[in-house]
Amino acid sequence: MEALLSQFTFLSDQALQGNKNFDPSAMEDLMKLFEIESYKAWAALELVEEKQVKGAEITMPILSFDQMGLKDDLLRGIYNYGFEKPSAIQQRAVMPIINGRDVIAQAQSGTRKTSMIALTICQVVDTASREVQALILSPTRELASQTEKVIRTIGDFMNIQAHACIGGKSVGEDIRKLENGVHVVSGTPGRVCDMIKRRTLRTRAIKLLILDESDEMLSRGFKDQIYDVYRHLPPELQEIVLGAKSEKGGGGKV
Ligand SMILES: Nc1ncnc2c1ncn2[C@@H]1O[C@H](COP(=O)(O)OP(=O)(O)OP(=O)(O)O)[C@@H](O)[C@H]1O
């Protein structure tokens, strides 16, 4: 279990402000929400709760995109999009993710997490292969589409192929796109699950799973579908769990 915990980098609003006395219990909302037993993030969080492990390392902020060792074409995409300096979460989460760490980050909405996801995905995907390598699950169609758009924009010079797999859109179009080959899928749990079950979305090359607004996904009742998706993913998966602290406090309705 200790080994499991050491796989994770934890980031919270406190950590983002550089507070070295970061207390993992600040992640309580997320802890309560993850009830899926075989889910390694949940296991790690339980351990934190039990032992109050002060395992939350404070990652050093990287203050410029130039210092992140990003691919040249990605850097061009980032600057072309108008970014100059990474936001607090971009400064602290990008490097651990690129270095293969599992990351659990809780940061309020508006902290530029979506762009953080987009740029890390562009860095880790190998465009020489046409298999799906990164999967992002989001609670709403709008967020899933927005994330896919940002990936395509930032990754424009790298020729990243991303597809939004969301409910309400044509299943035929999903099938066509996925069979053509894409690097990244950003979707809502129901449609993604459906595509996996049809074997149209092939999961064997997926190395990175991102649960965006995970607290929101669970409070919207997507737990079973997320679990279903998990069962089809390779075991040596890198996981990124993002949560936006509930505005009302108390952490949702689950
Ligand atoms: N480092 C940056 N520099 C300048 N603009 C940025 C940077 N990161 C993101 N943006 C811009 O800020 C806007 C919002 O960013 P983004 O969609 O990543 O997250 P958000 O809306 O702040 O919310 P969340 O953190 O919940 O994802 C977008 O228009 C995006 O292009």
The ligand as an ORCA input file, in Angstrom:
! r2SCAN-3c Opt
* xyz 0 1
  N      -1.263     29.583    -19.281
  C      -2.225     30.254    -19.891
  N      -1.997     31.508    -20.354
  C      -2.967     32.225    -20.977
  N      -4.214     31.766    -21.190
  C      -4.505     30.532    -20.745
  C      -3.531     29.717    -20.071
  N      -4.118     28.532    -19.751
  C      -5.384     28.616    -20.188
  N      -5.628     29.812    -20.791
  C      -6.907     30.282    -21.389
  O      -7.838     30.528    -20.338
  C      -9.141     30.080    -20.688
  C      -9.650     29.083    -19.684
  O      -8.763     27.988    -19.559
  P      -9.198     26.447    -19.354
  O     -10.280     26.121    -20.313
  O      -7.954     25.667    -19.404
  O      -9.693     26.291    -17.920
  P     -10.786     27.060    -17.060
  O     -11.954     27.457    -17.903
  O     -10.051     28.131    -16.355
  O     -11.354     26.065    -16.041
  P     -10.890     24.715    -15.404
  O      -9.692     24.983    -14.597
  O     -12.072     24.358    -14.589
  O     -10.639     23.758    -16.545
  C      -9.031     29.538    -22.109
  O      -9.436     30.522    -23.003
  C      -7.566     29.242    -22.271
  O      -7.184     29.374    -23.596
*
